[in-house]
Amino acid sequence: MSRRPSPLAPGLVTALGLALAPVAAAADGDHDRARGALERGEVLPLAQILAVAAAHAPGRVIEVELERDDGRWIYEVELLTAAGRLVEMEIDGATGRILEIEADDAWDD
């Protein structure tokens, strides 16, 4: 028994593609902004930022974001420690100084 494709399928695929296009473009733009900031010397390399984070709270990096806040670049690093604690850090992108630390103590005994 052969099944015919729905006449709506091509339209749904096109609509989905158009809906996701701005998301992909924004992601590319963020990457380009971050690379430009690094090339201009406005931010430290990610490896250096991760070394700062690991020195304070060793663990597995879950997520890293680089954002512009009040005229300065801030790395937001989220990691999971060996003890199961979720640690979120804000690190100054230009200096590597830790600005803020939040730790989830839910796993502590």
For each residue, the residues with C-beta under 8 A, 3 or more apart:
1:
2:
3:
4:
5: 9
6: 9
7: 10
8: 11 12
9: 5 6 12 13
10: 7 13 14
11: 8 14 15
12: 8 9 15 16
13: 9 10 16 17
14: 10 11 17 18
15: 11 12 18 19
16: 12 13 19 20
17: 13 14 20 21
18: 14 15 21
19: 15 16 22
20: 16 17 23 24
21: 17 18 24 25
22: 19 25 26
23: 20 26 27
24: 20 21 27 28
25: 21 22 28 29
26: 22 23 29 30
27: 23 24 30 31
28: 24 25 31 32
29: 25 26 32 33
30: 26 27 33 34 66
31: 27 28 34 35
32: 28 29 35 36
33: 29 30 36 37 68
34: 30 31 37 38 43 66
35: 31 32 38 39
36: 32 33 39 40
37: 33 34 40 42 43 66 73 93
38: 34 35 41 42 43 45
39: 35 36
40: 36 37
41: 38
42: 37 38 73 93 94
43: 34 37 38 66 73 75 93 94
44: 48 49 93 94 95 96
45: 38 48 49
46: 49 50 64 75
47: 50 51
48: 44 45 51 52 96
49: 44 45 46 52 53 64 75 77 91 93 96
50: 46 47 53 54 61 64 77
51: 47 48 54 55
52: 48 49 55 56 91 96 98
53: 49 50 56 57 61 77 79 89 91 98
54: 50 51 57 58 59
55: 51 52 58
56: 52 53 89 98 101
57: 53 54 79 81 85 87 89 101 103
58: 54 55 81 82
59: 54 79 80 81 82 85 87
60: 79 80
61: 50 53 64 77 78 79
62: 78 79 80 86
63: 76 77 78
64: 46 49 50 61 75 76 77 78
65: 75 76
66: 30 34 37 43 73 74 75 76 93
67: 73 74 76
68: 33 71 72 73 74
69: 72 73 74
70:
71: 68
72: 68 69 92 93 94
73: 37 42 43 66 67 68 69 92 93 94
74: 66 67 68 69 90 91 92 93 99
75: 43 46 49 64 65 66 89 90 91 92 93
76: 63 64 65 66 67 88 89 90 91
77: 49 50 53 61 63 64 88 89 90 91
78: 61 62 63 64 86 87 88 89
79: 53 57 59 60 61 62 86 87 89
80: 59 60 62 84 85 86 87
81: 57 58 59 84 85 87
82: 58 59
83: 107 108
84: 80 81 107
85: 57 59 80 81 103 104 105 107 108
86: 62 78 79 80 103 104
87: 57 59 78 79 80 81 101 102 103 104
88: 76 77 78 101 102 103
89: 53 56 57 75 76 77 78 79 98 100 101 102
90: 74 75 76 77 98 99 100 101
91: 49 52 53 74 75 76 77 96 97 98 99
92: 72 73 74 75 95 96 97 98 99
93: 37 42 43 44 49 66 72 73 74 75
94: 42 43 44 72 73
95: 44 92
96: 44 48 49 52 91 92
97: 91 92
98: 52 53 56 89 90 91 92 101
99: 74 90 91 92
100: 89 90
101: 56 57 87 88 89 90 98
102: 87 88 89
103: 57 85 86 87 88
104: 85 86 87 107
105: 85 108
106:
107: 83 84 85 104
108: 83 85 105
109:
